[in-house]
Amino acid sequence: MAETITAISTAPGEGGIGIVRVSGPASLDIMRKMMPGCPDEVEPRHAYYGKVVADSSDAGSEVIDEAVFLFMKEPASYTGEDMLEIQGHGSNASMKAILRAVLDSGFDGVRMAEPGEFTKLAFLNGKMDLAQAEAVIDLIKAKTDLSLSIAESQVEGRLSDTIREIRESLLDVLAGMAVDIDYPEAEVYDEYSDPDEPEEEAGSEIISGLRWVNSEIRELLDTASIGRIARDGIRAVIVGKPNAGKSSLMNAILGEGRVIVTDVPGTTRDTVEETAQVSGIPIVLVDTAGLRDTEDKVEKIGIERTTLAIAGADIVILVLDGSQALDEEDEKILQFIERMNTEHLIVVINKEDLGATVSEEEVHRRMPDATVITTSLIGSAAVDAARRISGKIGELLDLGSIDIRETSIITSERHVHLLRSAQDNISEAIKMIKNGEPMEVAELSAHYAYNSLGKILGEEVGEDVLDRVFSKFCLGK
């Protein structure tokens, strides 16, 4: 028996509008039962306004809300099935009452949807491939313009189209390998051959084709770092000794008083994380406990977490109290950062208003590759300092060069794993051919690569993979 699923599709809380979504064969029957005066002929994709009723008792139906009913006829719907959206008032009470009325409507097979089940149905019914389905969750969770744009392009199918093009090229190579296996004396096409490759290399036409496919996969894998940044943000860890101005810097970049600022050293006892946006990129700012020797157990834990935060940072911002000469505590921090081999380092010499004792030249002598900014983190100067530091973050990580308009970008670890698997298998096939091994064995490795690419699109994936993908979704999507 075909089931009908339902869930609240809008976020919990108060809002002007909330949506209960229904998908399955009972969708239209539910609309007719819950909407008094529903027309006999419901036109798909047309909005109908009316009361929402539920059978509360033998005494009759109870009006629980006013709503807009929107029916979509399969296959022209998100899931590919008959669907119904009931758009009522956005209170928790209203949404729960409408949901309960749907579940109690009395039609066979009506049940609560599982997380991501609407999108899973869309995939299973051929409305989208698995890469597009995975992008839906990125679209829901997008925090910046960049992550939103990448997710939108993936939902539209740009990444899927790129994967299909690579698979088609690999399929051509596989066809050539099959010809070589069946007719070893036949000439195999050389569409991908490189004029610089030696002609005497055995199987050179097939090898050049495999190399071309691998180069396309490599280009795609090169975008994974951008995808990670767009999805998770850049981790910028702010370090320094207590009372150097770390919390003041974080507040300045955020534009709000998120972190407590006092003249008492050791105020920050733990790492504090907040997200800002620089050049459309999420920057996860981590304010840390000061690195110093202490007997305070709580502060010690905070310092341990600081060291872990630095180890996982994309960029480190070291704040120095420029009004005082570098002391033993500063020296320990500098040595620690040097041991961590931090690739991107910004040194902020703070408290310029109190007189400059620490110079940029002094810092550069110690850390020649560091970007050094001298400033004050009070008043209007803090705003200018935040702007300059944000700009430096963008320059160091080359954020301005990111252009997704013509590029497919990888954001999923699952995709990275499958692309690397395909790459390894193609490299193995090339190695086998060059070593004179049977073409049948090389063809098997190339075929594994073809299957790995297909799994990105959802071909031949197991139920465990689907469950893992769609478990990341919220209810109602």
Steps between C-alpha positions, in 0.01 A plus 500: 500500500635841402564726795427870546751694709463834676707741708532864598737656246565835664736562790365483857401830657268788422446626147242651273467179299570134571478209259390142550608288207332178379620258229330186377178365351276630780608864454192616306261306724653667804449844344134424425440373853679782685376792285122563520367612163790351310402497129427167339761567234822619661733661249863407568744780591217738586460653844171445686419696815274357768447378853697205635293247691574188699273228630522572872217278619175333404340843533654612174795684351694777673648801321868517595636766262462686172743402227597491136483152347729425208468165320761371252423205273764234441746499333518881494594537866811507717475130590350380174186392689172677571581771753310742721623806685282652774626851568355611832597744773853442618450427867615172650145434619348551155760287321469215748119509480505484118759221506293301748191549284684361198621198696150442639328548164410131489659411168711185479878533501526858631804537727767743618784557257854413596776764480572578135237259373338747260836557330575128511176440310603766249824307442333159483237631257763651269428866575866557587819300530677437829750785458211742453319352799807546720522862386151564639631465856784743416238740366304476824810553715665771286631785716663724239450617142777268377367184667151587376619549141696173498205307642262655247728406210523143626123473544462624143733219388827671408715255697292207375549612140877517554507149648293368209736659247800337668320164508414530131866562420601202711234289330658584164834382634340181634356440155849534355634255758225252405601528133862438595398192698287355220712617204855558626629587150238772439586870515345669801387862474737768630252777582681586824855430386769750590740586215780521758449137612742245350338312213670173585328471838278192500132582522583872476160597360317340791753633751457855369123463536534376857739782581258755360220362721731508801590862430129589499451321832807677641357840402178413680687381810695826504173680578442297819690750717275782375198280561611431857548871563158582354332227706688518831668838487859603564616448857683811618639448851583809705789440744711706735578547863221609737378859466676556166169583331385169349136538606497865390620392156234233470227744601630753248490252211155376603375855552344412836595447862491121485800437728551643850778759503663611827844607617524184713736242344353155445140612440463258207514150650389303195493525123212715372387455138299739284461533122561814297489542121797624299473523120196275521703237688403384851784571741473302823672722755633315803584713802732302726626497856835673541802273472685527830605298803218481752392290798130567436350163394225657288740733323737208437223316317436813293869521409502135393206572272687799360784275387253265330329796331831625358579153366171499304515862381513622140637832618643620833461858622755581770415805711789675677484778757706751305524741793734263687822331396471135406533295818541135593133424439514652152816302430333171594208576268732590213694178548178299514372650174836431335483135609147471356633607155204733450466571127290817525581737785379853573665685788296786647706745706229646722478807730665740260321778689715430807824541313682257273763291679482197268579582136399323180871459418555314825221255420619453141851418618348214696225401255592626152196346328243645741259776402537774766242766583550771765176639638279582794191298583296772667240737358492575127854368460370151578260517205782595264723228649228238447460607137876481438535161668200357313655621176830334586323170569347522152840577343687223680249234400444650153126517560441754227605246235211264572258502206233231493322623187703277269621239744354189659605491864521197728359550851429141609753269667316209340567647158866560584541139608338365182699733273826395664400136464432556129832680463691217669333238283576688179863547606517127570356424155763723335776328698375156395492593130851649515627185672357285224236331715187360331256767384219306668654570842553870424146525368370368833673780693369761255151357541530535880574869440193528279287347777645736762399800291154350461462469876532878530181523294336222701545207264534163672521643851380290788222579743762568769644784291156648438412477868823679592445776244138572583541468877674840486175666388242659723141380521280631221767521229 
